[in-house]
Amino acid sequence: MIALQLLQMDILKEKMKQDDRYTLATGELGAHRLSILNKVHKPYTEFLLQRVGLEAGMVVADIGCGTGNVSNWLAQQVGDNGSVFGVDISAEQLEQARKNAKVEGLSNVTFSLGSAYATGLPLESFDLVYCRFLLMHLTQPTDALNQMQSLLKPGGILVCEEADFSCTFCDPPSRAYERCFELFMTISDIRGQHFRLGATLYRFFMDVGLANSEVCLFQPVVLHQDNKRLIDLSLFEAVDALIEAGITTPQEIDQTITQIRALAADEKTVFGIPRVTQVWARK
Ligand SMILES: C[S@@+](CC[C@H](N)C(=O)[O-])C[C@H]1O[C@@H](n2cnc3c(N)ncnc32)[C@H](O)[C@@H]1O
């Protein structure tokens, strides 16, 4: 039985290696962009987690935790009687996450290397399992949801936030801004990933047997130059993947980035960044 489980885990890991390539940068290079992303999304994430019942003393897992921005906030919320476990496929991300936790003086958060398909965390042990902008990068999001669900204690809560790159806008309208998201959606389609994870996320929850799910969709809007840089920095990080896929040229990327930076610097321009789908359910 144990041998069979180990074999299944190896098959899952192999599938992951073949299909799921993260499109953006990791480690120090990606940390700045993720800190902007966190600044923009933090209020919505915190509101959601408080709304679903995050409490002091809980044992929480953050899957695809990146540089630990949410994990470290969760650790503060659950306090000394609770604990947080962050898992990511990238050792570089985890190095940044550990550094940040140290700076914040947190002793109740642990970061470990693992795949969303095989986290290595103990089954049926968590009060809350969370992920943000993870499933969209995976080719088999329901396999990952199944794994996340299996980590929950009976009555525990699964909470996911994902982005839909087909729901964005810029005012005044900009072809460069539109092109940027076209490129992201094309690379996601080529790789079999899910950069349009909108209302479908609810169906994925149903598919893994979470029949009592709740859904909230919202459209984040970014006005300030520093936060608007999220878009051109993301495009910059994806350059290698986009060029390797043959869907753009270095010249087009240069022009698109330059134009989006100019829009970001214009105080009158509004960026409607990818719509967010939040889904949660109790096991
Ligand atoms: C967009 S980042 C989001 C990070 C973090 N959740 C946040 O909101 O700040 C996505 C993260 O998922 C991680 N990731 C990608 N594929 C993964 C997989 N199969 N298993 C675990 N983590 C994965 C990446 O390394 C990256 O850190």
Ligand as a Chemical Component Dictionary entry (heavy atoms), coordinates in Angstrom:
data_LIG
# 
_chem_comp.id                   LIG 
_chem_comp.type                 NON-POLYMER 
_chem_comp.pdbx_formal_charge   0 
_chem_comp.three_letter_code    LIG 
# 
loop_
_chem_comp_atom.comp_id 
_chem_comp_atom.atom_id 
_chem_comp_atom.alt_atom_id 
_chem_comp_atom.type_symbol 
_chem_comp_atom.charge 
_chem_comp_atom.model_Cartn_x 
_chem_comp_atom.model_Cartn_y 
_chem_comp_atom.model_Cartn_z 
_chem_comp_atom.pdbx_ordinal 
LIG C1  C1  C 0  2.455 33.957 -8.628 1  
LIG S1  S1  S 1  3.407 33.162 -7.404 2  
LIG C2  C2  C 0  2.363 33.441 -5.982 3  
LIG C3  C3  C 0  3.107 33.362 -4.686 4  
LIG C4  C4  C 0  2.261 33.578 -3.435 5  
LIG N1  N1  N 0  1.182 32.640 -3.347 6  
LIG C5  C5  C 0  1.718 34.990 -3.389 7  
LIG O1  O1  O 0  0.531 35.198 -3.620 8  
LIG O2  O2  O -1 2.528 35.898 -3.130 9  
LIG C6  C6  C 0  3.161 31.442 -7.734 10 
LIG C7  C7  C 0  4.061 30.531 -6.912 11 
LIG O3  O3  O 0  3.687 29.174 -7.188 12 
LIG C8  C8  C 0  4.877 28.396 -7.195 13 
LIG N2  N2  N 0  4.602 27.170 -7.939 14 
LIG C9  C9  C 0  4.476 27.029 -9.268 15 
LIG N3  N3  N 0  4.186 25.754 -9.566 16 
LIG C10 C10 C 0  4.141 25.082 -8.395 17 
LIG C11 C11 C 0  3.874 23.739 -8.033 18 
LIG N4  N4  N 0  3.590 22.833 -8.941 19 
LIG N5  N5  N 0  3.887 23.389 -6.731 20 
LIG C12 C12 C 0  4.158 24.327 -5.780 21 
LIG N6  N6  N 0  4.422 25.609 -6.063 22 
LIG C13 C13 C 0  4.407 25.989 -7.353 23 
LIG C14 C14 C 0  5.918 29.296 -7.840 24 
LIG O4  O4  O 0  7.229 28.885 -7.541 25 
LIG C15 C15 C 0  5.540 30.646 -7.239 26 
LIG O5  O5  O 0  6.261 30.884 -6.059 27 
# 
loop_
_chem_comp_bond.comp_id 
_chem_comp_bond.atom_id_1 
_chem_comp_bond.atom_id_2 
_chem_comp_bond.value_order 
_chem_comp_bond.pdbx_ordinal 
LIG C1  S1  SING 1  
LIG S1  C2  SING 2  
LIG S1  C6  SING 3  
LIG C2  C3  SING 4  
LIG C3  C4  SING 5  
LIG C4  N1  SING 6  
LIG C4  C5  SING 7  
LIG C5  O1  DOUB 8  
LIG C5  O2  SING 9  
LIG C6  C7  SING 10 
LIG C7  O3  SING 11 
LIG C7  C15 SING 12 
LIG O3  C8  SING 13 
LIG C8  N2  SING 14 
LIG C8  C14 SING 15 
LIG N2  C9  SING 16 
LIG N2  C13 SING 17 
LIG C9  N3  DOUB 18 
LIG N3  C10 SING 19 
LIG C10 C11 SING 20 
LIG C10 C13 DOUB 21 
LIG C11 N4  SING 22 
LIG C11 N5  DOUB 23 
LIG N5  C12 SING 24 
LIG C12 N6  DOUB 25 
LIG N6  C13 SING 26 
LIG C14 O4  SING 27 
LIG C14 C15 SING 28 
LIG C15 O5  SING 29 
# 
